[in-house]
Amino acid sequence: MVVVPDGPAATDRRLAPVVRLAPAKLNLTLAVLGRRSDDYHELHSVMVPLELADRLSVTPGAGPEDTLRVVGGEAGPIADNLVLRAIAAARAAVGRHVDAVPLAARLEKRIPVAAGLAGGSSDAAAALGAALSAWGAEEAFEPAALAELRARVAISLGSDVPFFLAGDAALVTGRGELVDSLPRLRGTPPGVLLVTPDVRTSTPAVFAALDGDAAAAPTDARSTRASSEHLALEWRAGLRADALLARAGVLASANDLANAADLVVPGLRALRRALARRLGRPVGLSGSGPTLWVLYASATEAAAAAAVLAGLDGDTIVAPGIGRPSIVATAIAAAGVPPAQDPGQEVAT
């Protein structure tokens, strides 16, 4: 049902900038259950948002079209950016029920691009929410109708986008459209060390390798699915942060895309092994990579490990790509929404 608001309240509120944080995500597990008839893959993944986040702000635009300015990092061609695509999709979805004026968006990038952290998808979810808020959609639509609209637009933008509508840890199934929120971890959220080689990974290329190359097959797909299902059950029952850390070794091997990513990014497996030897901890892969992750008891411990890696010369830890890898210390977001004052600490390399 659509509700038409009375008075100028919605118009007045649109004059203020709308700001959204767009957190990175981490796949603690990723089981690929098979290829579907629509050519997507059926997934079973426990995902968490991180404190590392991009920052998006939108205001009414000065011209006839939506605009985007990206600062602080690479985001690819502006015309193809998911922020603009999300705003356009939101405008098409609301139709004439709201005054969907052109918007000027500013995106501060902190999340590495094409890295398995879903930065673009998170930006899209943030843009969807910011656009609807700027246009006053909360007053124009009943809550259930608005939630359905958000979900429909989100999955049209990408398989990872619906996860970010949940705002917290979740079990993600289907191709990504089925998101079952999980309760917050009990205790201090674990710190996370992220190491992202200076190379972009195409998710479709990794899935293509999985489908077409025997060498890319999961090492033990049944074990990955069992690990993912077990973690989701434990999380629903009230998982403690220290218990999650104790399972780091199992989780680090619970990604069915790992072998495929190793084929697409030569040298990634060697980097993972080198990091495991140097840090003495299990090293996992997020999504289709190439970002590698290591869990710690706190963000402070993760930052200390990041400083150690940053101080090593390039011959000690050899990473794929031309430049040095990005090394970021962050943490699992405690309440699903990362703090605005410190969206992840990057260590100079």
ZADO-1210 file (C-alpha; in nm, 4 decimals, padded with zeros to 6 digits):
<atoms>
<atom x="00.0000" y="00.0000" z="00.0000" code="MET" pos="1"/>
<atom x="00.1193" y="00.3519" z="-00.0818" code="VAL" pos="2"/>
<atom x="00.0572" y="00.6324" z="00.1664" code="VAL" pos="3"/>
<atom x="00.0688" y="00.9921" z="00.0408" code="VAL" pos="4"/>
<atom x="00.2182" y="01.2178" z="00.3123" code="PRO" pos="5"/>
<atom x="00.0455" y="01.5411" z="00.4145" code="ASP" pos="6"/>
<atom x="00.2330" y="01.8699" z="00.4246" code="GLY" pos="7"/>
<atom x="00.5920" y="01.9653" z="00.3409" code="PRO" pos="8"/>
<atom x="00.7688" y="01.7433" z="00.5951" code="ALA" pos="9"/>
<atom x="00.9122" y="01.5022" z="00.3397" code="ALA" pos="10"/>
<atom x="01.0316" y="01.7859" z="00.1157" code="THR" pos="11"/>
<atom x="01.1970" y="01.9685" z="00.4052" code="ASP" pos="12"/>
<atom x="01.3763" y="01.6541" z="00.5231" code="ARG" pos="13"/>
<atom x="01.5197" y="01.5913" z="00.1760" code="ARG" pos="14"/>
<atom x="01.7215" y="01.9130" z="00.1978" code="LEU" pos="15"/>
<atom x="01.9625" y="01.7559" z="00.4489" code="ALA" pos="16"/>
<atom x="02.2396" y="01.5209" z="00.3288" code="PRO" pos="17"/>
<atom x="02.1762" y="01.1522" z="00.3854" code="VAL" pos="18"/>
<atom x="02.4837" y="00.9604" z="00.5008" code="VAL" pos="19"/>
<atom x="02.5294" y="00.5844" z="00.5011" code="ARG" pos="20"/>
<atom x="02.8230" y="00.3621" z="00.5942" code="LEU" pos="21"/>
<atom x="02.8819" y="00.0690" z="00.3604" code="ALA" pos="22"/>
<atom x="03.0682" y="-00.2081" z="00.5469" code="PRO" pos="23"/>
<atom x="03.2841" y="-00.4755" z="00.3892" code="ALA" pos="24"/>
<atom x="03.1726" y="-00.8338" z="00.4359" code="LYS" pos="25"/>
<atom x="03.3610" y="-01.1472" z="00.5260" code="LEU" pos="26"/>
<atom x="03.2621" y="-01.5009" z="00.4289" code="ASN" pos="27"/>
<atom x="03.3435" y="-01.7165" z="00.7304" code="LEU" pos="28"/>
<atom x="03.2117" y="-02.0120" z="00.5320" code="THR" pos="29"/>
<atom x="03.1201" y="-02.0501" z="00.1653" code="LEU" pos="30"/>
<atom x="02.9708" y="-02.3756" z="00.0400" code="ALA" pos="31"/>
<atom x="02.8787" y="-02.3940" z="-00.3292" code="VAL" pos="32"/>
<atom x="02.5971" y="-02.6467" z="-00.3527" code="LEU" pos="33"/>
<atom x="02.5677" y="-02.6608" z="-00.7304" code="GLY" pos="34"/>
<atom x="02.4810" y="-02.4673" z="-01.0419" code="ARG" pos="35"/>
<atom x="02.1187" y="-02.3633" z="-01.0846" code="ARG" pos="36"/>
<atom x="01.9030" y="-02.3615" z="-01.3970" code="SER" pos="37"/>
<atom x="01.9403" y="-01.9809" z="-01.4146" code="ASP" pos="38"/>
<atom x="02.3221" y="-02.0236" z="-01.4291" code="ASP" pos="39"/>
<atom x="02.3701" y="-01.8840" z="-01.0787" code="TYR" pos="40"/>
<atom x="02.5087" y="-02.1075" z="-00.8046" code="HIS" pos="41"/>
<atom x="02.3281" y="-02.2251" z="-00.4926" code="GLU" pos="42"/>
<atom x="02.5198" y="-02.1098" z="-00.1867" code="LEU" pos="43"/>
<atom x="02.5322" y="-02.1677" z="00.1870" code="HIS" pos="44"/>
<atom x="02.7447" y="-01.9012" z="00.3557" code="SER" pos="45"/>
<atom x="02.7797" y="-01.7438" z="00.6990" code="VAL" pos="46"/>
<atom x="02.8671" y="-01.3808" z="00.6388" code="MET" pos="47"/>
<atom x="02.9544" y="-01.0972" z="00.8750" code="VAL" pos="48"/>
<atom x="02.9902" y="-00.7200" z="00.8250" code="PRO" pos="49"/>
<atom x="03.3215" y="-00.5596" z="00.9154" code="LEU" pos="50"/>
<atom x="03.4118" y="-00.2266" z="01.0691" code="GLU" pos="51"/>
<atom x="03.6053" y="-00.1491" z="00.7511" code="LEU" pos="52"/>
<atom x="03.3588" y="00.0597" z="00.5511" code="ALA" pos="53"/>
<atom x="03.3079" y="00.3022" z="00.2669" code="ASP" pos="54"/>
<atom x="03.1116" y="00.6207" z="00.3402" code="ARG" pos="55"/>
<atom x="02.8360" y="00.7441" z="00.1105" code="LEU" pos="56"/>
<atom x="02.6500" y="01.0729" z="00.1250" code="SER" pos="57"/>
<atom x="02.3739" y="01.1943" z="-00.1056" code="VAL" pos="58"/>
<atom x="02.2148" y="01.5361" z="-00.1497" code="THR" pos="59"/>
<atom x="01.9702" y="01.6758" z="-00.4036" code="PRO" pos="60"/>
<atom x="02.1611" y="01.7317" z="-00.7287" code="GLY" pos="61"/>
<atom x="02.2111" y="02.0642" z="-00.9015" code="ALA" pos="62"/>
<atom x="02.1494" y="01.9253" z="-01.2503" code="GLY" pos="63"/>
<atom x="01.9055" y="01.7011" z="-01.4318" code="PRO" pos="64"/>
<atom x="02.0985" y="01.3760" z="-01.3752" code="GLU" pos="65"/>
<atom x="02.2402" y="01.1783" z="-01.0834" code="ASP" pos="66"/>
<atom x="02.6106" y="01.2391" z="-01.0268" code="THR" pos="67"/>
<atom x="02.8822" y="01.0586" z="-00.8340" code="LEU" pos="68"/>
<atom x="03.2168" y="01.1694" z="-00.7004" code="ARG" pos="69"/>
<atom x="03.4560" y="00.9021" z="-00.5713" code="VAL" pos="70"/>
<atom x="03.7403" y="00.9942" z="-00.3372" code="VAL" pos="71"/>
<atom x="04.0027" y="00.7980" z="-00.1471" code="GLY" pos="72"/>
<atom x="04.0392" y="00.4949" z="-00.3726" code="GLY" pos="73"/>
<atom x="03.9653" y="00.3285" z="-00.7015" code="GLU" pos="74"/>
<atom x="03.6109" y="00.2398" z="-00.7954" code="ALA" pos="75"/>
<atom x="03.6260" y="00.1715" z="-01.1702" code="GLY" pos="76"/>
<atom x="03.4416" y="00.3702" z="-01.4385" code="PRO" pos="77"/>
<atom x="03.1889" y="00.6097" z="-01.2851" code="ILE" pos="78"/>
<atom x="02.9233" y="00.5229" z="-01.5440" code="ALA" pos="79"/>
<atom x="02.9301" y="00.1579" z="-01.4331" code="ASP" pos="80"/>
<atom x="02.9416" y="00.2286" z="-01.0612" code="ASN" pos="81"/>
<atom x="02.6844" y="00.0400" z="-00.8569" code="LEU" pos="82"/>
<atom x="02.5953" y="00.3555" z="-00.6641" code="VAL" pos="83"/>
<atom x="02.4485" y="00.5201" z="-00.9726" code="LEU" pos="84"/>
<atom x="02.2889" y="00.1939" z="-01.0824" code="ARG" pos="85"/>
<atom x="02.1286" y="00.1552" z="-00.7395" code="ALA" pos="86"/>
<atom x="01.9865" y="00.5084" z="-00.7444" code="ILE" pos="87"/>
<atom x="01.8458" y="00.4547" z="-01.0938" code="ALA" pos="88"/>
<atom x="01.6937" y="00.1198" z="-00.9944" code="ALA" pos="89"/>
<atom x="01.5408" y="00.2741" z="-00.6818" code="ALA" pos="90"/>
<atom x="01.3896" y="00.5542" z="-00.8878" code="ARG" pos="91"/>
<atom x="01.2351" y="00.3059" z="-01.1293" code="ALA" pos="92"/>
<atom x="01.0939" y="00.1020" z="-00.8396" code="ALA" pos="93"/>
<atom x="00.9245" y="00.3913" z="-00.6598" code="VAL" pos="94"/>
<atom x="00.7691" y="00.5221" z="-00.9798" code="GLY" pos="95"/>
<atom x="00.5550" y="00.8300" z="-00.9272" code="ARG" pos="96"/>
<atom x="00.4820" y="00.7608" z="-00.5633" code="HIS" pos="97"/>
<atom x="00.7645" y="00.9934" z="-00.4517" code="VAL" pos="98"/>
<atom x="00.9436" y="01.2937" z="-00.5986" code="ASP" pos="99"/>
<atom x="01.2617" y="01.1090" z="-00.6980" code="ALA" pos="100"/>
<atom x="01.4754" y="01.4156" z="-00.7662" code="VAL" pos="101"/>
<atom x="01.8265" y="01.3783" z="-00.9155" code="PRO" pos="102"/>
<atom x="02.0886" y="01.3098" z="-00.6497" code="LEU" pos="103"/>
<atom x="02.4519" y="01.4070" z="-00.6060" code="ALA" pos="104"/>
<atom x="02.6437" y="01.1235" z="-00.4381" code="ALA" pos="105"/>
<atom x="02.9878" y="01.1318" z="-00.2789" code="ARG" pos="106"/>
<atom x="03.1594" y="00.7992" z="-00.2085" code="LEU" pos="107"/>
<atom x="03.4648" y="00.7721" z="00.0148" code="GLU" pos="108"/>
<atom x="03.6335" y="00.4415" z="-00.0703" code="LYS" pos="109"/>
<atom x="03.8147" y="00.2385" z="00.1923" code="ARG" pos="110"/>
<atom x="03.7311" y="-00.1156" z="00.0815" code="ILE" pos="111"/>
<atom x="03.9599" y="-00.2706" z="-00.1846" code="PRO" pos="112"/>
<atom x="03.7888" y="-00.3200" z="-00.5204" code="VAL" pos="113"/>
<atom x="03.7198" y="-00.6654" z="-00.6716" code="ALA" pos="114"/>
<atom x="03.8659" y="-00.8259" z="-00.3609" code="ALA" pos="115"/>
<atom x="03.5994" y="-01.0644" z="-00.2300" code="GLY" pos="116"/>
<atom x="03.4818" y="-00.8105" z="00.0289" code="LEU" pos="117"/>
<atom x="03.1707" y="-00.6970" z="-00.1648" code="ALA" pos="118"/>
<atom x="03.2568" y="-00.3283" z="-00.1423" code="GLY" pos="119"/>
<atom x="03.0627" y="-00.2479" z="-00.4585" code="GLY" pos="120"/>
<atom x="02.7599" y="-00.4442" z="-00.3407" code="SER" pos="121"/>
<atom x="02.7702" y="-00.2710" z="-00.0035" code="SER" pos="122"/>
<atom x="02.7918" y="00.0669" z="-00.1763" code="ASP" pos="123"/>
<atom x="02.4858" y="-00.0296" z="-00.3808" code="ALA" pos="124"/>
<atom x="02.2880" y="-00.1239" z="-00.0696" code="ALA" pos="125"/>
<atom x="02.3897" y="00.2021" z="00.0970" code="ALA" pos="126"/>
<atom x="02.2898" y="00.4003" z="-00.2135" code="ALA" pos="127"/>
<atom x="01.9535" y="00.2235" z="-00.2295" code="LEU" pos="128"/>
<atom x="01.8789" y="00.3101" z="00.1316" code="GLY" pos="129"/>
<atom x="02.0104" y="00.6650" z="00.1030" code="ALA" pos="130"/>
<atom x="01.8100" y="00.7393" z="-00.2115" code="ALA" pos="131"/>
<atom x="01.4858" y="00.6091" z="-00.0638" code="LEU" pos="132"/>
<atom x="01.5442" y="00.8132" z="00.2518" code="SER" pos="133"/>
<atom x="01.6320" y="01.1281" z="00.0556" code="ALA" pos="134"/>
<atom x="01.3100" y="01.0959" z="-00.1438" code="TRP" pos="135"/>
<atom x="01.0950" y="01.0347" z="00.1638" code="GLY" pos="136"/>
<atom x="00.9969" y="00.6811" z="00.0666" code="ALA" pos="137"/>
<atom x="00.9466" y="00.5889" z="00.4338" code="GLU" pos="138"/>
<atom x="00.6431" y="00.8207" z="00.4367" code="GLU" pos="139"/>
<atom x="00.5139" y="00.7139" z="00.0956" code="ALA" pos="140"/>
<atom x="00.5143" y="00.3358" z="00.1472" code="PHE" pos="141"/>
<atom x="00.3884" y="00.1049" z="00.4175" code="GLU" pos="142"/>
<atom x="00.6818" y="-00.0702" z="00.5950" code="PRO" pos="143"/>
<atom x="00.6099" y="-00.4119" z="00.4420" code="ALA" pos="144"/>
<atom x="00.5814" y="-00.2691" z="00.0912" code="ALA" pos="145"/>
<atom x="00.9030" y="-00.0724" z="00.1338" code="LEU" pos="146"/>
<atom x="01.0864" y="-00.3812" z="00.2619" code="ALA" pos="147"/>
<atom x="00.9678" y="-00.5809" z="-00.0400" code="GLU" pos="148"/>
<atom x="01.0793" y="-00.2996" z="-00.2719" code="LEU" pos="149"/>
<atom x="01.4252" y="-00.2890" z="-00.1110" code="ARG" pos="150"/>
<atom x="01.4672" y="-00.6648" z="-00.1403" code="ALA" pos="151"/>
<atom x="01.3537" y="-00.6718" z="-00.5031" code="ARG" pos="152"/>
<atom x="01.5868" y="-00.3912" z="-00.6070" code="VAL" pos="153"/>
<atom x="01.8771" y="-00.5319" z="-00.4044" code="ALA" pos="154"/>
<atom x="01.8853" y="-00.8734" z="-00.5742" code="ILE" pos="155"/>
<atom x="01.8551" y="-00.7055" z="-00.9157" code="SER" pos="156"/>
<atom x="02.1820" y="-00.5237" z="-00.8408" code="LEU" pos="157"/>
<atom x="02.3860" y="-00.8278" z="-00.7382" code="GLY" pos="158"/>
<atom x="02.3864" y="-01.1464" z="-00.5335" code="SER" pos="159"/>
<atom x="02.5732" y="-00.9917" z="-00.2374" code="ASP" pos="160"/>
<atom x="02.3544" y="-00.6801" z="-00.2101" code="VAL" pos="161"/>
<atom x="02.0640" y="-00.8347" z="-00.0088" code="PRO" pos="162"/>
<atom x="02.3037" y="-00.9324" z="00.2717" code="PHE" pos="163"/>
<atom x="02.3707" y="-00.5679" z="00.3508" code="PHE" pos="164"/>
<atom x="02.0030" y="-00.4974" z="00.4069" code="LEU" pos="165"/>
<atom x="02.0131" y="-00.7270" z="00.7118" code="ALA" pos="166"/>
<atom x="02.2659" y="-00.5099" z="00.8935" code="GLY" pos="167"/>
<atom x="02.4286" y="-00.7915" z="01.0883" code="ASP" pos="168"/>
<atom x="02.5714" y="-01.1422" z="01.0635" code="ALA" pos="169"/>
<atom x="02.3546" y="-01.3710" z="00.8529" code="ALA" pos="170"/>
<atom x="02.3186" y="-01.7090" z="00.6921" code="LEU" pos="171"/>
<atom x="02.2951" y="-01.6439" z="00.3184" code="VAL" pos="172"/>
<atom x="02.1462" y="-01.9075" z="00.0878" code="THR" pos="173"/>
<atom x="01.9961" y="-01.9311" z="-00.2598" code="GLY" pos="174"/>
<atom x="02.2078" y="-01.7218" z="-00.4958" code="ARG" pos="175"/>
<atom x="02.2260" y="-01.4635" z="-00.2164" code="GLY" pos="176"/>
<atom x="01.8644" y="-01.3490" z="-00.2019" code="GLU" pos="177"/>
<atom x="01.7753" y="-01.5551" z="00.1074" code="LEU" pos="178"/>
<atom x="01.9174" y="-01.3801" z="00.4120" code="VAL" pos="179"/>
<atom x="01.8536" y="-01.5186" z="00.7595" code="ASP" pos="180"/>
<atom x="01.9832" y="-01.2798" z="01.0249" code="SER" pos="181"/>
<atom x="02.1874" y="-01.4291" z="01.3073" code="LEU" pos="182"/>
<atom x="02.2165" y="-01.2982" z="01.6652" code="PRO" pos="183"/>
<atom x="02.5174" y="-01.0939" z="01.7630" code="ARG" pos="184"/>
<atom x="02.8270" y="-01.2711" z="01.8837" code="LEU" pos="185"/>
<atom x="02.8622" y="-01.2828" z="02.2594" code="ARG" pos="186"/>
<atom x="03.1750" y="-01.1142" z="02.3885" code="GLY" pos="187"/>
<atom x="03.4275" y="-00.8837" z="02.2228" code="THR" pos="188"/>
<atom x="03.4007" y="-00.9053" z="01.8431" code="PRO" pos="189"/>
<atom x="03.7090" y="-01.0711" z="01.6906" code="PRO" pos="190"/>
<atom x="03.9693" y="-00.8623" z="01.5152" code="GLY" pos="191"/>
<atom x="04.0344" y="-00.9366" z="01.1494" code="VAL" pos="192"/>
<atom x="04.3544" y="-00.8953" z="00.9512" code="LEU" pos="193"/>
<atom x="04.2887" y="-00.8519" z="00.5783" code="LEU" pos="194"/>
<atom x="04.5618" y="-00.8987" z="00.3198" code="VAL" pos="195"/>
<atom x="04.4561" y="-00.8088" z="-00.0347" code="THR" pos="196"/>
<atom x="04.7047" y="-00.8638" z="-00.3192" code="PRO" pos="197"/>
<atom x="04.7387" y="-00.5868" z="-00.5772" code="ASP" pos="198"/>
<atom x="04.5266" y="-00.7702" z="-00.8315" code="VAL" pos="199"/>
<atom x="04.1547" y="-00.7627" z="-00.9055" code="ARG" pos="200"/>
<atom x="03.9584" y="-01.0849" z="-00.9169" code="THR" pos="201"/>
<atom x="03.6522" y="-01.1383" z="-01.1346" code="SER" pos="202"/>
<atom x="03.3880" y="-01.3357" z="-00.9468" code="THR" pos="203"/>
<atom x="03.2394" y="-01.4733" z="-01.2722" code="PRO" pos="204"/>
<atom x="03.5890" y="-01.5907" z="-01.3749" code="ALA" pos="205"/>
<atom x="03.6318" y="-01.7780" z="-01.0464" code="VAL" pos="206"/>
<atom x="03.2930" y="-01.9478" z="-01.0797" code="PHE" pos="207"/>
<atom x="03.3728" y="-02.0309" z="-01.4432" code="ALA" pos="208"/>
<atom x="03.6930" y="-02.1985" z="-01.3295" code="ALA" pos="209"/>
<atom x="03.4969" y="-02.3903" z="-01.0675" code="LEU" pos="210"/>
<atom x="03.2562" y="-02.5175" z="-01.3324" code="ASP" pos="211"/>
<atom x="03.5094" y="-02.5899" z="-01.6049" code="GLY" pos="212"/>
<atom x="03.8355" y="-02.7065" z="-01.4522" code="ASP" pos="213"/>
<atom x="03.8735" y="-03.0251" z="-01.2502" code="ALA" pos="214"/>
<atom x="04.1673" y="-02.8702" z="-01.0653" code="ALA" pos="215"/>
<atom x="03.9320" y="-02.6032" z="-00.9292" code="ALA" pos="216"/>
<atom x="03.7006" y="-02.8502" z="-00.7603" code="ALA" pos="217"/>
<atom x="03.6599" y="-02.8036" z="-00.3837" code="PRO" pos="218"/>
<atom x="03.8958" y="-03.0101" z="-00.1743" code="THR" pos="219"/>
<atom x="03.6054" y="-03.1480" z="00.0307" code="ASP" pos="220"/>
<atom x="03.2665" y="-02.9993" z="-00.0604" code="ALA" pos="221"/>
<atom x="03.0746" y="-03.2170" z="00.1871" code="ARG" pos="222"/>
<atom x="03.2968" y="-03.0993" z="00.4707" code="SER" pos="223"/>
<atom x="03.2534" y="-02.7342" z="00.3690" code="THR" pos="224"/>
<atom x="02.8757" y="-02.7631" z="00.3732" code="ARG" pos="225"/>
<atom x="02.8810" y="-02.9422" z="00.7081" code="ALA" pos="226"/>
<atom x="03.1087" y="-02.6733" z="00.8542" code="SER" pos="227"/>
<atom x="02.8818" y="-02.3980" z="00.7256" code="SER" pos="228"/>
<atom x="02.5653" y="-02.5617" z="00.8581" code="GLU" pos="229"/>
<atom x="02.7260" y="-02.6336" z="01.1952" code="HIS" pos="230"/>
<atom x="02.8487" y="-02.2752" z="01.2323" code="LEU" pos="231"/>
<atom x="02.5010" y="-02.1378" z="01.1541" code="ALA" pos="232"/>
<atom x="02.3441" y="-02.3670" z="01.4135" code="LEU" pos="233"/>
<atom x="02.5970" y="-02.2690" z="01.6793" code="GLU" pos="234"/>
<atom x="02.5528" y="-01.9011" z="01.5990" code="TRP" pos="235"/>
<atom x="02.1763" y="-01.9223" z="01.6385" code="ARG" pos="236"/>
<atom x="02.2269" y="-02.0913" z="01.9754" code="ALA" pos="237"/>
<atom x="02.4381" y="-01.8004" z="02.1025" code="GLY" pos="238"/>
<atom x="02.7970" y="-01.8372" z="01.9825" code="LEU" pos="239"/>
<atom x="03.0719" y="-01.6694" z="02.1836" code="ARG" pos="240"/>
<atom x="03.3524" y="-01.4801" z="02.0148" code="ALA" pos="241"/>
<atom x="03.6190" y="-01.7000" z="02.1742" code="ASP" pos="242"/>
<atom x="03.4410" y="-02.0096" z="02.0412" code="ALA" pos="243"/>
<atom x="03.4474" y="-01.8606" z="01.6916" code="LEU" pos="244"/>
<atom x="03.8222" y="-01.8025" z="01.7243" code="LEU" pos="245"/>
<atom x="03.8689" y="-02.1630" z="01.8330" code="ALA" pos="246"/>
<atom x="03.7091" y="-02.2728" z="01.5039" code="ARG" pos="247"/>
<atom x="03.9348" y="-02.0567" z="01.2867" code="ALA" pos="248"/>
<atom x="04.1218" y="-02.3568" z="01.1480" code="GLY" pos="249"/>
<atom x="03.8018" y="-02.5229" z="01.0295" code="VAL" pos="250"/>
<atom x="03.6600" y="-02.1995" z="00.8898" code="LEU" pos="251"/>
<atom x="03.9788" y="-02.1139" z="00.7014" code="ALA" pos="252"/>
<atom x="03.9323" y="-02.4243" z="00.4874" code="SER" pos="253"/>
<atom x="03.5534" y="-02.3867" z="00.4482" code="ALA" pos="254"/>
<atom x="03.5471" y="-02.2013" z="00.1154" code="ASN" pos="255"/>
<atom x="03.4618" y="-02.4031" z="-00.1952" code="ASP" pos="256"/>
<atom x="03.6006" y="-02.1278" z="-00.4207" code="LEU" pos="257"/>
<atom x="03.9533" y="-02.1449" z="-00.2804" code="ALA" pos="258"/>
<atom x="04.0990" y="-02.3795" z="-00.5428" code="ASN" pos="259"/>
<atom x="03.9285" y="-02.1910" z="-00.8247" code="ALA" pos="260"/>
<atom x="04.0635" y="-01.8603" z="-00.6946" code="ALA" pos="261"/>
<atom x="04.4117" y="-02.0118" z="-00.6801" code="ASP" pos="262"/>
<atom x="04.3838" y="-02.0954" z="-01.0511" code="LEU" pos="263"/>
<atom x="04.2567" y="-01.7510" z="-01.1471" code="VAL" pos="264"/>
<atom x="04.5180" y="-01.5722" z="-00.9340" code="VAL" pos="265"/>
<atom x="04.8532" y="-01.7511" z="-00.9639" code="PRO" pos="266"/>
<atom x="05.0562" y="-01.7115" z="-00.6477" code="GLY" pos="267"/>
<atom x="04.7571" y="-01.6731" z="-00.4183" code="LEU" pos="268"/>
<atom x="04.8001" y="-02.0174" z="-00.2635" code="ARG" pos="269"/>
<atom x="05.1690" y="-01.9490" z="-00.2010" code="ALA" pos="270"/>
<atom x="05.0810" y="-01.6215" z="-00.0301" code="LEU" pos="271"/>
<atom x="04.8254" y="-01.7932" z="00.1919" code="ARG" pos="272"/>
<atom x="05.0802" y="-02.0525" z="00.2992" code="ARG" pos="273"/>
<atom x="05.3474" y="-01.7870" z="00.3601" code="ALA" pos="274"/>
<atom x="05.1110" y="-01.5853" z="00.5792" code="LEU" pos="275"/>
<atom x="05.0124" y="-01.8951" z="00.7774" code="ALA" pos="276"/>
<atom x="05.3790" y="-01.9733" z="00.8441" code="ARG" pos="277"/>
<atom x="05.4675" y="-01.6166" z="00.9372" code="ARG" pos="278"/>
<atom x="05.1634" y="-01.5470" z="01.1576" code="LEU" pos="279"/>
<atom x="05.1189" y="-01.8975" z="01.2976" code="GLY" pos="280"/>
<atom x="04.7424" y="-01.8803" z="01.2402" code="ARG" pos="281"/>
<atom x="04.4900" y="-02.0223" z="00.9929" code="PRO" pos="282"/>
<atom x="04.4399" y="-01.8064" z="00.6839" code="VAL" pos="283"/>
<atom x="04.1086" y="-01.8050" z="00.4984" code="GLY" pos="284"/>
<atom x="03.9779" y="-01.6619" z="00.1720" code="LEU" pos="285"/>
<atom x="03.6806" y="-01.4251" z="00.1575" code="SER" pos="286"/>
<atom x="03.4344" y="-01.4895" z="-00.1220" code="GLY" pos="287"/>
<atom x="03.6048" y="-01.5356" z="-00.4576" code="SER" pos="288"/>
<atom x="03.9148" y="-01.3546" z="-00.3293" code="GLY" pos="289"/>
<atom x="04.1808" y="-01.2493" z="-00.3532" code="PRO" pos="290"/>
<atom x="04.1505" y="-01.1080" z="00.0021" code="THR" pos="291"/>
<atom x="04.2885" y="-01.3374" z="00.2705" code="LEU" pos="292"/>
<atom x="04.1739" y="-01.3106" z="00.6320" code="TRP" pos="293"/>
<atom x="04.3093" y="-01.4019" z="00.9740" code="VAL" pos="294"/>
<atom x="04.1083" y="-01.3858" z="01.2979" code="LEU" pos="295"/>
<atom x="04.2398" y="-01.2393" z="01.6242" code="TYR" pos="296"/>
<atom x="04.0961" y="-01.1918" z="01.9704" code="ALA" pos="297"/>
<atom x="04.0682" y="-00.8150" z="01.9191" code="SER" pos="298"/>
<atom x="04.1189" y="-00.5373" z="01.6670" code="ALA" pos="299"/>
<atom x="04.4287" y="-00.4357" z="01.8653" code="THR" pos="300"/>
<atom x="04.5890" y="-00.7758" z="01.8101" code="GLU" pos="301"/>
<atom x="04.4976" y="-00.7626" z="01.4417" code="ALA" pos="302"/>
<atom x="04.6627" y="-00.4193" z="01.4153" code="ALA" pos="303"/>
<atom x="04.9805" y="-00.5532" z="01.5761" code="ALA" pos="304"/>
<atom x="04.9942" y="-00.8368" z="01.3222" code="ALA" pos="305"/>
<atom x="04.9338" y="-00.5886" z="01.0404" code="ALA" pos="306"/>
<atom x="05.2273" y="-00.3792" z="01.1595" code="ALA" pos="307"/>
<atom x="05.4518" y="-00.6854" z="01.1549" code="VAL" pos="308"/>
<atom x="05.3548" y="-00.7685" z="00.7971" code="LEU" pos="309"/>
<atom x="05.3949" y="-00.4084" z="00.6857" code="ALA" pos="310"/>
<atom x="05.7510" y="-00.4072" z="00.8171" code="GLY" pos="311"/>
<atom x="05.8576" y="-00.7073" z="00.6097" code="LEU" pos="312"/>
<atom x="06.0368" y="-00.6593" z="00.2807" code="ASP" pos="313"/>
<atom x="05.8821" y="-00.7772" z="-00.0442" code="GLY" pos="314"/>
<atom x="06.1085" y="-01.0820" z="-00.0617" code="ASP" pos="315"/>
<atom x="05.9801" y="-01.2213" z="00.2686" code="THR" pos="316"/>
<atom x="05.6129" y="-01.2297" z="00.1724" code="ILE" pos="317"/>
<atom x="05.5689" y="-01.2497" z="-00.2042" code="VAL" pos="318"/>
<atom x="05.2182" y="-01.1564" z="-00.3214" code="ALA" pos="319"/>
<atom x="05.0502" y="-01.1666" z="-00.6624" code="PRO" pos="320"/>
<atom x="05.0280" y="-00.8391" z="-00.8520" code="GLY" pos="321"/>
<atom x="05.2697" y="-00.5587" z="-00.9268" code="ILE" pos="322"/>
<atom x="05.2491" y="-00.3573" z="-00.6054" code="GLY" pos="323"/>
<atom x="05.2561" y="-00.4457" z="-00.2370" code="ARG" pos="324"/>
<atom x="04.9385" y="-00.5969" z="-00.0947" code="PRO" pos="325"/>
<atom x="04.6894" y="-00.3901" z="00.1028" code="SER" pos="326"/>
<atom x="04.7112" y="-00.4743" z="00.4739" code="ILE" pos="327"/>
<atom x="04.4134" y="-00.3684" z="00.6854" code="VAL" pos="328"/>
<atom x="04.3349" y="-00.4316" z="01.0505" code="ALA" pos="329"/>
<atom x="03.9648" y="-00.4226" z="01.1315" code="THR" pos="330"/>
<atom x="03.7078" y="-00.6247" z="01.3282" code="ALA" pos="331"/>
<atom x="03.3724" y="-00.7931" z="01.2920" code="ILE" pos="332"/>
<atom x="03.1161" y="-00.5165" z="01.3394" code="ALA" pos="333"/>
<atom x="02.9660" y="-00.5526" z="01.6859" code="ALA" pos="334"/>
<atom x="02.6192" y="-00.4290" z="01.5998" code="ALA" pos="335"/>
<atom x="02.6174" y="-00.4692" z="01.2248" code="GLY" pos="336"/>
<atom x="02.6774" y="-00.0970" z="01.1681" code="VAL" pos="337"/>
<atom x="03.0461" y="-00.0008" z="01.1643" code="PRO" pos="338"/>
<atom x="03.1489" y="00.3043" z="01.3678" code="PRO" pos="339"/>
<atom x="03.1773" y="00.6204" z="01.1581" code="ALA" pos="340"/>
<atom x="03.4865" y="00.7484" z="01.3342" code="GLN" pos="341"/>
<atom x="03.7192" y="00.4592" z="01.2446" code="ASP" pos="342"/>
<atom x="03.6242" y="00.2579" z="00.9370" code="PRO" pos="343"/>
<atom x="03.9216" y="00.0233" z="00.9506" code="GLY" pos="344"/>
<atom x="04.2912" y="00.0877" z="00.9955" code="GLN" pos="345"/>
<atom x="04.5104" y="00.0534" z="00.6906" code="GLU" pos="346"/>
<atom x="04.8799" y="-00.0009" z="00.7481" code="VAL" pos="347"/>
<atom x="05.1204" y="00.1617" z="00.5054" code="ALA" pos="348"/>
<atom x="05.3166" y="-00.0887" z="00.2994" code="THR" pos="349"/>
</atoms>
